[in-house]
Amino acid sequence: MYEAVPDSIYDAITPQGAKYYGYGYSPAVYNAALNGYGYSASDDPVTDSLAGYVRAKYQISRQLTIEGGFRYSFVTKSGGYESSTSSGASFAGLSATDARTAATLRNSMFGSVMSYRAFHRETEPSGSLSLVYRPSEAHLLYATYSRGVRNGGINVANLNVSQGANPDVKPELNDMFEFGVKNAFFNKRLLVNASAFWNNVHNYITSASYYTPTGTIISYLTNAKHVVSRGFELDARGTIAPGLEGRLSAAYTDAFYASFRNATQPLESSNIKTMRDLSGNQIPLNSKWNLSAGLEYTIPFQSFLPTSSHWGSDLLLYIGGDYTYRSSYYADPSESAYTRIAPYGLFDAHIGARPRSGKWDVSFWGHNMLDKRYFITMTPQTHGGMFYGQLGDPAMFGGEFTYHL
């Protein structure tokens, strides 16, 4: 694979922008510093990738199978970043003190002018090995080890190296161990699957940022030295009574930074210029608990008619509901206290009809029927020292009709 993605930007500040960003200064200072001030930047990242892979399976016995795969990748990434500024109004007519203030304000607007080239090369093996044991047709046990690789690369952004930003991003290596069982009981009326896992992730790729004096956020990719993700999953579904089916799933994931001492400060601590130690913290977007449960009852339409009636004998009516729950999580890599999303649960329901053949289906549904108000994201705003979030869907209702040709 070969990929080249050149890019360029140009920003210029209008008189209104100069007034907004220069709030707190006299009009003479912010007009001279920012009115018409421009910033341009360009980058040209190039990726070359070559990989070979193989997968095989061997039947040791009638019940025992070993299978796995191997991949070897060669990847290079190169590119550079270059930025420049264009002056707006001159400082003529300002006092020496105001001229220095205007120069400081101008230089802090977009960050420092930057120019650099970077090159990244990696050759990484990856693969998996699984042992699968089938004591019977209804039961299966497996154990898997895998080494996964997420390619690294280079940052092409207006980096501030003095605050810990690095153009080179190391490849992420994931050593995963998983053990699981899959079972069918009561002539496959009940299915129960369970698994436990432990992931050791080295050089976990995440995003970081630093802040210019005006509050502009410059984001870039970086590596957390070590992340551990461990937990279990349970999934069960089956027939509870004639026509009544249920499902239940639970997942517990304890994913945390085992070592991440070069993280950046959150927005509320952006005045602190030292690096932040996030070791021991829950990683972003990870909820420790994810739970769901559901029921669906199906009954022949003929059950509501006299026994002598044959009308609607092929028609099935069904009604069901689902509840999902997610525990709290950080919605942004900065792990600001203001980006932590509170736990929430949602209730959905549906009702419908279909023939036994499944030729067509008509249903009506409700999503978030209890009208739970919750956020799904919360992110620092680029300017102004504020946060903005995305609300989850409110109560919604609708219908569907499906026909299979």
Contacts in CASP RR format, 6 or more apart in sequence:
PFRMAT RR
TARGET T0000
AUTHOR 0000-0000-0000
METHOD contacts of the structure
MODEL  1
MYEAVPDSIYDAITPQGAKYYGYGYSPAVYNAALNGYGYSASDDPVTDSL
AGYVRAKYQISRQLTIEGGFRYSFVTKSGGYESSTSSGASFAGLSATDAR
TAATLRNSMFGSVMSYRAFHRETEPSGSLSLVYRPSEAHLLYATYSRGVR
NGGINVANLNVSQGANPDVKPELNDMFEFGVKNAFFNKRLLVNASAFWNN
VHNYITSASYYTPTGTIISYLTNAKHVVSRGFELDARGTIAPGLEGRLSA
AYTDAFYASFRNATQPLESSNIKTMRDLSGNQIPLNSKWNLSAGLEYTIP
FQSFLPTSSHWGSDLLLYIGGDYTYRSSYYADPSESAYTRIAPYGLFDAH
IGARPRSGKWDVSFWGHNMLDKRYFITMTPQTHGGMFYGQLGDPAMFGGE
FTYHL
1 47 0 8 1.000
1 48 0 8 1.000
1 49 0 8 1.000
1 50 0 8 1.000
2 46 0 8 1.000
2 47 0 8 1.000
2 48 0 8 1.000
2 49 0 8 1.000
3 46 0 8 1.000
3 47 0 8 1.000
4 44 0 8 1.000
4 45 0 8 1.000
4 46 0 8 1.000
4 47 0 8 1.000
5 44 0 8 1.000
5 45 0 8 1.000
6 42 0 8 1.000
6 43 0 8 1.000
6 44 0 8 1.000
7 42 0 8 1.000
7 43 0 8 1.000
7 44 0 8 1.000
7 156 0 8 1.000
8 40 0 8 1.000
8 41 0 8 1.000
8 42 0 8 1.000
8 43 0 8 1.000
9 40 0 8 1.000
9 41 0 8 1.000
9 42 0 8 1.000
10 38 0 8 1.000
10 39 0 8 1.000
10 40 0 8 1.000
11 38 0 8 1.000
11 39 0 8 1.000
11 40 0 8 1.000
11 110 0 8 1.000
12 36 0 8 1.000
12 37 0 8 1.000
12 38 0 8 1.000
12 39 0 8 1.000
12 86 0 8 1.000
13 21 0 8 1.000
13 34 0 8 1.000
13 35 0 8 1.000
13 36 0 8 1.000
13 37 0 8 1.000
13 38 0 8 1.000
13 109 0 8 1.000
14 35 0 8 1.000
14 36 0 8 1.000
15 31 0 8 1.000
15 35 0 8 1.000
15 36 0 8 1.000
17 34 0 8 1.000
18 30 0 8 1.000
18 31 0 8 1.000
18 33 0 8 1.000
18 34 0 8 1.000
18 35 0 8 1.000
18 36 0 8 1.000
18 37 0 8 1.000
19 27 0 8 1.000
19 30 0 8 1.000
21 30 0 8 1.000
21 34 0 8 1.000
21 109 0 8 1.000
21 214 0 8 1.000
21 383 0 8 1.000
22 29 0 8 1.000
22 30 0 8 1.000
22 33 0 8 1.000
22 34 0 8 1.000
22 105 0 8 1.000
23 30 0 8 1.000
24 30 0 8 1.000
25 33 0 8 1.000
25 101 0 8 1.000
25 105 0 8 1.000
26 98 0 8 1.000
28 94 0 8 1.000
28 98 0 8 1.000
29 94 0 8 1.000
29 98 0 8 1.000
29 101 0 8 1.000
29 102 0 8 1.000
29 105 0 8 1.000
30 102 0 8 1.000
30 105 0 8 1.000
31 89 0 8 1.000
32 89 0 8 1.000
32 90 0 8 1.000
32 91 0 8 1.000
32 94 0 8 1.000
32 98 0 8 1.000
32 99 0 8 1.000
32 102 0 8 1.000
33 101 0 8 1.000
33 102 0 8 1.000
33 103 0 8 1.000
33 105 0 8 1.000
33 106 0 8 1.000
33 109 0 8 1.000
34 88 0 8 1.000
34 105 0 8 1.000
34 106 0 8 1.000
34 109 0 8 1.000
35 88 0 8 1.000
35 89 0 8 1.000
36 88 0 8 1.000
36 89 0 8 1.000
37 85 0 8 1.000
37 86 0 8 1.000
37 87 0 8 1.000
37 88 0 8 1.000
37 106 0 8 1.000
37 109 0 8 1.000
38 85 0 8 1.000
38 86 0 8 1.000
38 88 0 8 1.000
38 110 0 8 1.000
39 83 0 8 1.000
39 84 0 8 1.000
39 85 0 8 1.000
39 86 0 8 1.000
39 109 0 8 1.000
39 110 0 8 1.000
40 83 0 8 1.000
40 84 0 8 1.000
40 85 0 8 1.000
40 86 0 8 1.000
41 81 0 8 1.000
41 82 0 8 1.000
41 83 0 8 1.000
41 84 0 8 1.000
41 158 0 8 1.000
42 81 0 8 1.000
42 82 0 8 1.000
42 83 0 8 1.000
43 79 0 8 1.000
43 80 0 8 1.000
43 81 0 8 1.000
43 82 0 8 1.000
43 156 0 8 1.000
43 157 0 8 1.000
44 79 0 8 1.000
44 80 0 8 1.000
44 156 0 8 1.000
45 77 0 8 1.000
45 78 0 8 1.000
45 79 0 8 1.000
45 80 0 8 1.000
45 154 0 8 1.000
45 156 0 8 1.000
46 77 0 8 1.000
46 78 0 8 1.000
46 79 0 8 1.000
47 75 0 8 1.000
47 76 0 8 1.000
47 77 0 8 1.000
48 75 0 8 1.000
48 76 0 8 1.000
48 77 0 8 1.000
49 73 0 8 1.000
49 74 0 8 1.000
49 75 0 8 1.000
49 151 0 8 1.000
50 73 0 8 1.000
50 74 0 8 1.000
50 75 0 8 1.000
51 71 0 8 1.000
51 72 0 8 1.000
51 73 0 8 1.000
51 74 0 8 1.000
52 71 0 8 1.000
52 72 0 8 1.000
52 73 0 8 1.000
53 69 0 8 1.000
53 70 0 8 1.000
53 71 0 8 1.000
53 72 0 8 1.000
54 69 0 8 1.000
54 70 0 8 1.000
54 71 0 8 1.000
55 67 0 8 1.000
55 68 0 8 1.000
55 69 0 8 1.000
55 70 0 8 1.000
56 67 0 8 1.000
56 68 0 8 1.000
56 69 0 8 1.000
57 65 0 8 1.000
57 66 0 8 1.000
57 67 0 8 1.000
57 68 0 8 1.000
58 65 0 8 1.000
58 66 0 8 1.000
58 67 0 8 1.000
59 65 0 8 1.000
60 66 0 8 1.000
63 133 0 8 1.000
63 134 0 8 1.000
63 135 0 8 1.000
64 131 0 8 1.000
64 132 0 8 1.000
64 133 0 8 1.000
64 134 0 8 1.000
65 131 0 8 1.000
65 132 0 8 1.000
65 133 0 8 1.000
65 134 0 8 1.000
66 129 0 8 1.000
66 130 0 8 1.000
66 131 0 8 1.000
66 132 0 8 1.000
67 129 0 8 1.000
67 130 0 8 1.000
67 132 0 8 1.000
68 127 0 8 1.000
68 128 0 8 1.000
68 129 0 8 1.000
68 130 0 8 1.000
69 127 0 8 1.000
69 128 0 8 1.000
69 129 0 8 1.000
70 125 0 8 1.000
70 126 0 8 1.000
70 127 0 8 1.000
71 125 0 8 1.000
71 126 0 8 1.000
71 127 0 8 1.000
72 123 0 8 1.000
72 124 0 8 1.000
72 125 0 8 1.000
72 126 0 8 1.000
73 122 0 8 1.000
73 123 0 8 1.000
73 124 0 8 1.000
73 125 0 8 1.000
73 126 0 8 1.000
73 149 0 8 1.000
73 151 0 8 1.000
74 122 0 8 1.000
74 123 0 8 1.000
75 120 0 8 1.000
75 121 0 8 1.000
75 122 0 8 1.000
75 123 0 8 1.000
75 124 0 8 1.000
75 151 0 8 1.000
75 152 0 8 1.000
76 119 0 8 1.000
76 120 0 8 1.000
76 121 0 8 1.000
76 122 0 8 1.000
77 119 0 8 1.000
77 120 0 8 1.000
77 121 0 8 1.000
77 151 0 8 1.000
77 152 0 8 1.000
77 153 0 8 1.000
77 154 0 8 1.000
78 117 0 8 1.000
78 118 0 8 1.000
78 119 0 8 1.000
78 120 0 8 1.000
78 154 0 8 1.000
79 117 0 8 1.000
79 118 0 8 1.000
79 119 0 8 1.000
79 154 0 8 1.000
79 156 0 8 1.000
80 116 0 8 1.000
80 117 0 8 1.000
80 118 0 8 1.000
80 154 0 8 1.000
80 156 0 8 1.000
81 114 0 8 1.000
81 115 0 8 1.000
81 116 0 8 1.000
81 155 0 8 1.000
81 156 0 8 1.000
81 157 0 8 1.000
81 158 0 8 1.000
81 159 0 8 1.000
82 114 0 8 1.000
82 115 0 8 1.000
83 110 0 8 1.000
83 113 0 8 1.000
83 114 0 8 1.000
83 115 0 8 1.000
83 158 0 8 1.000
84 113 0 8 1.000
85 106 0 8 1.000
85 110 0 8 1.000
85 113 0 8 1.000
91 98 0 8 1.000
91 99 0 8 1.000
91 102 0 8 1.000
91 103 0 8 1.000
94 102 0 8 1.000
104 213 0 8 1.000
105 214 0 8 1.000
108 212 0 8 1.000
108 213 0 8 1.000
108 214 0 8 1.000
109 212 0 8 1.000
109 214 0 8 1.000
109 216 0 8 1.000
110 158 0 8 1.000
110 212 0 8 1.000
110 216 0 8 1.000
111 158 0 8 1.000
111 160 0 8 1.000
111 212 0 8 1.000
111 216 0 8 1.000
111 218 0 8 1.000
112 158 0 8 1.000
112 160 0 8 1.000
114 158 0 8 1.000
114 159 0 8 1.000
116 159 0 8 1.000
116 167 0 8 1.000
118 154 0 8 1.000
118 155 0 8 1.000
118 156 0 8 1.000
118 167 0 8 1.000
118 168 0 8 1.000
119 154 0 8 1.000
120 152 0 8 1.000
120 153 0 8 1.000
120 154 0 8 1.000
120 168 0 8 1.000
120 169 0 8 1.000
122 151 0 8 1.000
122 152 0 8 1.000
122 171 0 8 1.000
124 149 0 8 1.000
124 151 0 8 1.000
124 171 0 8 1.000
124 173 0 8 1.000
125 147 0 8 1.000
125 149 0 8 1.000
126 146 0 8 1.000
126 147 0 8 1.000
126 148 0 8 1.000
126 149 0 8 1.000
127 146 0 8 1.000
127 147 0 8 1.000
127 148 0 8 1.000
128 144 0 8 1.000
128 145 0 8 1.000
128 146 0 8 1.000
128 147 0 8 1.000
129 144 0 8 1.000
129 145 0 8 1.000
129 146 0 8 1.000
130 142 0 8 1.000
130 143 0 8 1.000
130 144 0 8 1.000
130 145 0 8 1.000
131 142 0 8 1.000
131 143 0 8 1.000
131 144 0 8 1.000
132 140 0 8 1.000
132 141 0 8 1.000
132 142 0 8 1.000
133 140 0 8 1.000
133 141 0 8 1.000
133 142 0 8 1.000
134 140 0 8 1.000
134 141 0 8 1.000
135 141 0 8 1.000
138 183 0 8 1.000
138 184 0 8 1.000
138 185 0 8 1.000
138 188 0 8 1.000
139 181 0 8 1.000
139 182 0 8 1.000
139 183 0 8 1.000
139 184 0 8 1.000
140 181 0 8 1.000
140 182 0 8 1.000
140 183 0 8 1.000
141 179 0 8 1.000
141 180 0 8 1.000
141 181 0 8 1.000
142 178 0 8 1.000
142 179 0 8 1.000
142 180 0 8 1.000
142 181 0 8 1.000
142 182 0 8 1.000
143 177 0 8 1.000
143 178 0 8 1.000
143 179 0 8 1.000
143 180 0 8 1.000
144 176 0 8 1.000
144 177 0 8 1.000
144 178 0 8 1.000
144 179 0 8 1.000
145 175 0 8 1.000
145 176 0 8 1.000
145 177 0 8 1.000
146 174 0 8 1.000
146 175 0 8 1.000
146 176 0 8 1.000
146 178 0 8 1.000
147 173 0 8 1.000
147 174 0 8 1.000
147 175 0 8 1.000
147 176 0 8 1.000
148 173 0 8 1.000
148 174 0 8 1.000
148 175 0 8 1.000
148 176 0 8 1.000
149 171 0 8 1.000
149 172 0 8 1.000
149 173 0 8 1.000
149 174 0 8 1.000
150 171 0 8 1.000
150 172 0 8 1.000
150 174 0 8 1.000
150 205 0 8 1.000
151 171 0 8 1.000
152 169 0 8 1.000
152 170 0 8 1.000
152 171 0 8 1.000
152 172 0 8 1.000
152 205 0 8 1.000
153 168 0 8 1.000
153 169 0 8 1.000
153 171 0 8 1.000
153 221 0 8 1.000
154 167 0 8 1.000
154 168 0 8 1.000
154 169 0 8 1.000
155 165 0 8 1.000
155 166 0 8 1.000
155 167 0 8 1.000
155 168 0 8 1.000
155 169 0 8 1.000
155 220 0 8 1.000
155 221 0 8 1.000
156 167 0 8 1.000
157 218 0 8 1.000
157 219 0 8 1.000
157 220 0 8 1.000
158 218 0 8 1.000
159 165 0 8 1.000
159 166 0 8 1.000
159 167 0 8 1.000
159 218 0 8 1.000
159 220 0 8 1.000
160 210 0 8 1.000
160 218 0 8 1.000
163 210 0 8 1.000
163 264 0 8 1.000
163 273 0 8 1.000
163 275 0 8 1.000
164 210 0 8 1.000
164 262 0 8 1.000
164 275 0 8 1.000
165 208 0 8 1.000
165 210 0 8 1.000
165 218 0 8 1.000
165 220 0 8 1.000
165 222 0 8 1.000
166 222 0 8 1.000
169 205 0 8 1.000
169 221 0 8 1.000
169 222 0 8 1.000
169 223 0 8 1.000
170 203 0 8 1.000
170 223 0 8 1.000
171 203 0 8 1.000
172 201 0 8 1.000
172 202 0 8 1.000
172 203 0 8 1.000
172 204 0 8 1.000
172 205 0 8 1.000
172 223 0 8 1.000
173 201 0 8 1.000
173 202 0 8 1.000
173 203 0 8 1.000
174 199 0 8 1.000
174 200 0 8 1.000
174 201 0 8 1.000
174 202 0 8 1.000
175 199 0 8 1.000
175 200 0 8 1.000
175 201 0 8 1.000
175 202 0 8 1.000
176 197 0 8 1.000
176 198 0 8 1.000
176 199 0 8 1.000
176 200 0 8 1.000
177 197 0 8 1.000
177 198 0 8 1.000
177 199 0 8 1.000
178 195 0 8 1.000
178 196 0 8 1.000
178 197 0 8 1.000
178 198 0 8 1.000
179 195 0 8 1.000
179 196 0 8 1.000
179 197 0 8 1.000
180 193 0 8 1.000
180 194 0 8 1.000
180 195 0 8 1.000
180 196 0 8 1.000
181 192 0 8 1.000
181 193 0 8 1.000
181 194 0 8 1.000
181 195 0 8 1.000
182 191 0 8 1.000
182 193 0 8 1.000
183 191 0 8 1.000
183 192 0 8 1.000
183 193 0 8 1.000
184 190 0 8 1.000
184 191 0 8 1.000
185 191 0 8 1.000
185 192 0 8 1.000
189 238 0 8 1.000
189 239 0 8 1.000
190 236 0 8 1.000
190 237 0 8 1.000
190 238 0 8 1.000
190 239 0 8 1.000
191 235 0 8 1.000
191 236 0 8 1.000
191 237 0 8 1.000
191 238 0 8 1.000
192 234 0 8 1.000
192 235 0 8 1.000
192 236 0 8 1.000
193 233 0 8 1.000
193 234 0 8 1.000
193 235 0 8 1.000
193 236 0 8 1.000
194 232 0 8 1.000
194 233 0 8 1.000
194 234 0 8 1.000
194 235 0 8 1.000
195 232 0 8 1.000
195 233 0 8 1.000
196 231 0 8 1.000
196 232 0 8 1.000
197 229 0 8 1.000
197 230 0 8 1.000
197 231 0 8 1.000
197 232 0 8 1.000
197 233 0 8 1.000
198 228 0 8 1.000
198 229 0 8 1.000
198 230 0 8 1.000
198 231 0 8 1.000
199 227 0 8 1.000
199 228 0 8 1.000
199 229 0 8 1.000
199 230 0 8 1.000
199 255 0 8 1.000
200 226 0 8 1.000
200 227 0 8 1.000
200 228 0 8 1.000
201 226 0 8 1.000
201 227 0 8 1.000
201 228 0 8 1.000
201 229 0 8 1.000
202 225 0 8 1.000
202 226 0 8 1.000
203 223 0 8 1.000
203 224 0 8 1.000
203 225 0 8 1.000
204 223 0 8 1.000
204 224 0 8 1.000
204 225 0 8 1.000
204 226 0 8 1.000
204 227 0 8 1.000
204 257 0 8 1.000
204 260 0 8 1.000
204 283 0 8 1.000
205 221 0 8 1.000
205 222 0 8 1.000
205 223 0 8 1.000
206 221 0 8 1.000
206 222 0 8 1.000
206 223 0 8 1.000
206 224 0 8 1.000
206 283 0 8 1.000
206 284 0 8 1.000
206 333 0 8 1.000
207 219 0 8 1.000
207 220 0 8 1.000
207 221 0 8 1.000
207 222 0 8 1.000
207 333 0 8 1.000
208 219 0 8 1.000
208 220 0 8 1.000
208 221 0 8 1.000
208 222 0 8 1.000
208 262 0 8 1.000
208 263 0 8 1.000
208 264 0 8 1.000
208 333 0 8 1.000
209 217 0 8 1.000
209 218 0 8 1.000
209 219 0 8 1.000
209 220 0 8 1.000
209 264 0 8 1.000
209 333 0 8 1.000
209 334 0 8 1.000
210 217 0 8 1.000
210 218 0 8 1.000
210 264 0 8 1.000
211 217 0 8 1.000
211 218 0 8 1.000
211 267 0 8 1.000
211 270 0 8 1.000
212 218 0 8 1.000
214 383 0 8 1.000
215 270 0 8 1.000
215 382 0 8 1.000
215 383 0 8 1.000
215 384 0 8 1.000
215 385 0 8 1.000
216 382 0 8 1.000
216 383 0 8 1.000
217 267 0 8 1.000
217 380 0 8 1.000
217 382 0 8 1.000
222 262 0 8 1.000
224 257 0 8 1.000
224 259 0 8 1.000
224 260 0 8 1.000
224 262 0 8 1.000
224 263 0 8 1.000
224 278 0 8 1.000
225 258 0 8 1.000
225 259 0 8 1.000
225 260 0 8 1.000
225 261 0 8 1.000
226 257 0 8 1.000
226 258 0 8 1.000
226 259 0 8 1.000
226 260 0 8 1.000
227 255 0 8 1.000
227 256 0 8 1.000
227 257 0 8 1.000
227 258 0 8 1.000
227 260 0 8 1.000
227 283 0 8 1.000
228 254 0 8 1.000
228 255 0 8 1.000
228 256 0 8 1.000
228 258 0 8 1.000
229 253 0 8 1.000
229 254 0 8 1.000
229 255 0 8 1.000
229 256 0 8 1.000
229 283 0 8 1.000
229 286 0 8 1.000
230 253 0 8 1.000
230 254 0 8 1.000
230 255 0 8 1.000
231 251 0 8 1.000
231 252 0 8 1.000
231 253 0 8 1.000
231 254 0 8 1.000
232 251 0 8 1.000
232 252 0 8 1.000
233 249 0 8 1.000
233 250 0 8 1.000
233 251 0 8 1.000
233 252 0 8 1.000
234 248 0 8 1.000
234 249 0 8 1.000
234 250 0 8 1.000
234 251 0 8 1.000
235 247 0 8 1.000
235 248 0 8 1.000
235 249 0 8 1.000
236 247 0 8 1.000
236 248 0 8 1.000
236 249 0 8 1.000
237 245 0 8 1.000
237 246 0 8 1.000
237 247 0 8 1.000
237 248 0 8 1.000
238 245 0 8 1.000
238 246 0 8 1.000
238 247 0 8 1.000
239 245 0 8 1.000
239 246 0 8 1.000
240 246 0 8 1.000
240 295 0 8 1.000
243 297 0 8 1.000
243 298 0 8 1.000
243 299 0 8 1.000
244 295 0 8 1.000
244 296 0 8 1.000
244 297 0 8 1.000
244 298 0 8 1.000
245 295 0 8 1.000
245 296 0 8 1.000
245 297 0 8 1.000
245 298 0 8 1.000
246 293 0 8 1.000
246 294 0 8 1.000
246 295 0 8 1.000
246 296 0 8 1.000
247 292 0 8 1.000
247 293 0 8 1.000
247 294 0 8 1.000
247 295 0 8 1.000
248 292 0 8 1.000
248 293 0 8 1.000
248 294 0 8 1.000
249 290 0 8 1.000
249 291 0 8 1.000
249 292 0 8 1.000
249 293 0 8 1.000
250 289 0 8 1.000
250 290 0 8 1.000
250 291 0 8 1.000
251 289 0 8 1.000
251 290 0 8 1.000
251 291 0 8 1.000
252 288 0 8 1.000
252 289 0 8 1.000
253 286 0 8 1.000
253 287 0 8 1.000
253 288 0 8 1.000
253 290 0 8 1.000
254 288 0 8 1.000
255 282 0 8 1.000
255 283 0 8 1.000
255 286 0 8 1.000
256 280 0 8 1.000
256 281 0 8 1.000
256 282 0 8 1.000
256 283 0 8 1.000
257 263 0 8 1.000
257 278 0 8 1.000
257 279 0 8 1.000
257 280 0 8 1.000
257 281 0 8 1.000
257 283 0 8 1.000
258 279 0 8 1.000
258 280 0 8 1.000
259 279 0 8 1.000
260 277 0 8 1.000
260 278 0 8 1.000
260 279 0 8 1.000
260 281 0 8 1.000
261 275 0 8 1.000
261 277 0 8 1.000
261 278 0 8 1.000
261 279 0 8 1.000
262 275 0 8 1.000
263 275 0 8 1.000
263 276 0 8 1.000
263 277 0 8 1.000
263 278 0 8 1.000
263 335 0 8 1.000
264 275 0 8 1.000
264 276 0 8 1.000
264 334 0 8 1.000
265 272 0 8 1.000
265 274 0 8 1.000
265 276 0 8 1.000
266 276 0 8 1.000
266 334 0 8 1.000
266 335 0 8 1.000
266 336 0 8 1.000
266 337 0 8 1.000
266 338 0 8 1.000
266 339 0 8 1.000
266 380 0 8 1.000
267 334 0 8 1.000
267 336 0 8 1.000
267 338 0 8 1.000
267 380 0 8 1.000
267 385 0 8 1.000
267 387 0 8 1.000
268 336 0 8 1.000
268 337 0 8 1.000
268 338 0 8 1.000
269 276 0 8 1.000
278 335 0 8 1.000
281 335 0 8 1.000
282 288 0 8 1.000
282 329 0 8 1.000
282 330 0 8 1.000
283 330 0 8 1.000
284 329 0 8 1.000
284 330 0 8 1.000
284 331 0 8 1.000
284 332 0 8 1.000
284 333 0 8 1.000
284 335 0 8 1.000
285 329 0 8 1.000
285 330 0 8 1.000
285 331 0 8 1.000
286 329 0 8 1.000
286 330 0 8 1.000
287 326 0 8 1.000
287 327 0 8 1.000
287 328 0 8 1.000
287 329 0 8 1.000
287 343 0 8 1.000
288 327 0 8 1.000
289 325 0 8 1.000
289 326 0 8 1.000
289 327 0 8 1.000
290 324 0 8 1.000
290 325 0 8 1.000
290 326 0 8 1.000
290 327 0 8 1.000
291 324 0 8 1.000
291 325 0 8 1.000
292 322 0 8 1.000
292 323 0 8 1.000
292 324 0 8 1.000
292 325 0 8 1.000
293 322 0 8 1.000
293 323 0 8 1.000
294 320 0 8 1.000
294 321 0 8 1.000
294 322 0 8 1.000
294 323 0 8 1.000
295 320 0 8 1.000
295 321 0 8 1.000
296 318 0 8 1.000
296 319 0 8 1.000
296 320 0 8 1.000
296 321 0 8 1.000
297 318 0 8 1.000
297 319 0 8 1.000
297 320 0 8 1.000
298 316 0 8 1.000
298 317 0 8 1.000
298 318 0 8 1.000
299 316 0 8 1.000
299 317 0 8 1.000
299 318 0 8 1.000
300 313 0 8 1.000
300 315 0 8 1.000
300 316 0 8 1.000
300 317 0 8 1.000
301 312 0 8 1.000
301 313 0 8 1.000
301 315 0 8 1.000
301 316 0 8 1.000
301 317 0 8 1.000
301 353 0 8 1.000
302 309 0 8 1.000
302 310 0 8 1.000
302 311 0 8 1.000
302 312 0 8 1.000
302 313 0 8 1.000
302 315 0 8 1.000
305 311 0 8 1.000
305 312 0 8 1.000
314 355 0 8 1.000
314 356 0 8 1.000
314 357 0 8 1.000
315 353 0 8 1.000
315 354 0 8 1.000
315 355 0 8 1.000
315 356 0 8 1.000
316 353 0 8 1.000
316 354 0 8 1.000
316 355 0 8 1.000
316 356 0 8 1.000
317 351 0 8 1.000
317 352 0 8 1.000
317 353 0 8 1.000
318 350 0 8 1.000
318 351 0 8 1.000
318 352 0 8 1.000
318 353 0 8 1.000
318 354 0 8 1.000
319 349 0 8 1.000
319 350 0 8 1.000
319 351 0 8 1.000
319 352 0 8 1.000
320 349 0 8 1.000
320 350 0 8 1.000
320 351 0 8 1.000
321 347 0 8 1.000
321 348 0 8 1.000
321 349 0 8 1.000
321 350 0 8 1.000
322 347 0 8 1.000
322 348 0 8 1.000
322 349 0 8 1.000
323 345 0 8 1.000
323 346 0 8 1.000
323 347 0 8 1.000
323 348 0 8 1.000
324 345 0 8 1.000
324 346 0 8 1.000
324 348 0 8 1.000
325 343 0 8 1.000
325 344 0 8 1.000
325 345 0 8 1.000
325 346 0 8 1.000
326 343 0 8 1.000
326 344 0 8 1.000
326 345 0 8 1.000
327 343 0 8 1.000
328 340 0 8 1.000
328 341 0 8 1.000
328 342 0 8 1.000
328 343 0 8 1.000
329 340 0 8 1.000
329 341 0 8 1.000
330 339 0 8 1.000
330 340 0 8 1.000
330 341 0 8 1.000
331 339 0 8 1.000
331 340 0 8 1.000
331 341 0 8 1.000
331 375 0 8 1.000
331 376 0 8 1.000
331 377 0 8 1.000
331 378 0 8 1.000
331 379 0 8 1.000
331 389 0 8 1.000
332 339 0 8 1.000
332 377 0 8 1.000
332 378 0 8 1.000
332 379 0 8 1.000
332 380 0 8 1.000
334 380 0 8 1.000
336 380 0 8 1.000
336 387 0 8 1.000
338 378 0 8 1.000
338 387 0 8 1.000
339 378 0 8 1.000
339 379 0 8 1.000
339 380 0 8 1.000
339 387 0 8 1.000
340 378 0 8 1.000
341 374 0 8 1.000
341 375 0 8 1.000
341 376 0 8 1.000
341 377 0 8 1.000
341 378 0 8 1.000
342 374 0 8 1.000
342 375 0 8 1.000
344 372 0 8 1.000
344 374 0 8 1.000
345 372 0 8 1.000
345 374 0 8 1.000
346 367 0 8 1.000
346 368 0 8 1.000
346 370 0 8 1.000
346 372 0 8 1.000
347 368 0 8 1.000
347 369 0 8 1.000
347 370 0 8 1.000
348 365 0 8 1.000
348 366 0 8 1.000
348 367 0 8 1.000
348 368 0 8 1.000
348 369 0 8 1.000
349 365 0 8 1.000
349 366 0 8 1.000
349 369 0 8 1.000
350 363 0 8 1.000
350 364 0 8 1.000
350 365 0 8 1.000
350 366 0 8 1.000
351 363 0 8 1.000
351 364 0 8 1.000
351 365 0 8 1.000
352 361 0 8 1.000
352 362 0 8 1.000
352 363 0 8 1.000
352 364 0 8 1.000
353 361 0 8 1.000
353 362 0 8 1.000
353 363 0 8 1.000
354 360 0 8 1.000
354 361 0 8 1.000
354 362 0 8 1.000
358 404 0 8 1.000
359 403 0 8 1.000
359 404 0 8 1.000
360 401 0 8 1.000
360 402 0 8 1.000
360 403 0 8 1.000
360 404 0 8 1.000
361 400 0 8 1.000
361 401 0 8 1.000
361 402 0 8 1.000
362 399 0 8 1.000
362 400 0 8 1.000
362 401 0 8 1.000
362 402 0 8 1.000
363 399 0 8 1.000
363 400 0 8 1.000
364 397 0 8 1.000
364 398 0 8 1.000
364 399 0 8 1.000
365 397 0 8 1.000
365 398 0 8 1.000
365 399 0 8 1.000
365 400 0 8 1.000
366 395 0 8 1.000
366 396 0 8 1.000
366 397 0 8 1.000
366 398 0 8 1.000
367 393 0 8 1.000
367 395 0 8 1.000
367 396 0 8 1.000
367 397 0 8 1.000
368 392 0 8 1.000
368 393 0 8 1.000
368 394 0 8 1.000
368 395 0 8 1.000
368 396 0 8 1.000
369 395 0 8 1.000
370 395 0 8 1.000
371 394 0 8 1.000
371 395 0 8 1.000
373 391 0 8 1.000
373 394 0 8 1.000
374 391 0 8 1.000
374 392 0 8 1.000
375 389 0 8 1.000
375 390 0 8 1.000
375 391 0 8 1.000
375 392 0 8 1.000
376 390 0 8 1.000
376 391 0 8 1.000
376 392 0 8 1.000
377 389 0 8 1.000
377 390 0 8 1.000
378 387 0 8 1.000
378 388 0 8 1.000
378 389 0 8 1.000
379 387 0 8 1.000
379 388 0 8 1.000
379 389 0 8 1.000
380 386 0 8 1.000
380 387 0 8 1.000
381 387 0 8 1.000
381 388 0 8 1.000
END
